[in-house]
Amino acid sequence: MMKQKTDDVQDDFEVVPLTPLRRLEKRLESIETTKTTQNLERFVDKILDMVALNQKIVDEVVKANQGLREDMAVLIGKMNDNQERLSEFIGILREASESELEGNDSKSIAEALKPYFDKMSESTAKTLEVNNTLADTLASLDRNMRKGASSAHSGITSSILARRAANG
């Protein structure tokens, strides 16, 4: 450090060589323009594009699952309608078999057919139970898919896209 006195005021001066600063500036410039940095930026852009594409795919899968769930709900309703019609048909058959054949023979025929009617009724009840279980399972899957899609969408993608916008 050099000190110089002028009019009783002291000014401090420092001599700094410019060559090392120039070398650092050139080095920084070369680092900024190197291909590896550009390749890295392109690579990060491609990854972010893949994340965006992945999110679109997830959204499409969620939409497809929703459509499938709605179709299954319609199918379950139609199966329940068919089940009710089958129950009504069984009731009509019972009434017809009992009323058509009167006397001792009708009782023996009705008793002979009763196990079959009981099996049909039991099968109808089991089918109805399976339909209800299927409806509950589909509703549970729908809730889980909605919860998973909303958390994945809001968490990961939002933070990545926010960083990309801040840097871009």
ABEGO torsion letter per residue (X at the ends): XBBBBBGGBBBBBBBBBAAAAAAAAAAAAAAAABAAAAAAAAAAAAAAAAAAAAAAAAAAAAAAAAAAAAAAAAAAAAAAAAAAAAAAAAAAAAAAAAAABBEAAAAAAAAAAAAAAAAAAAAAAAAAAAAAAAAAAAAAAAAAAAAAAAAAAAAAAAAAAAAAAAAX
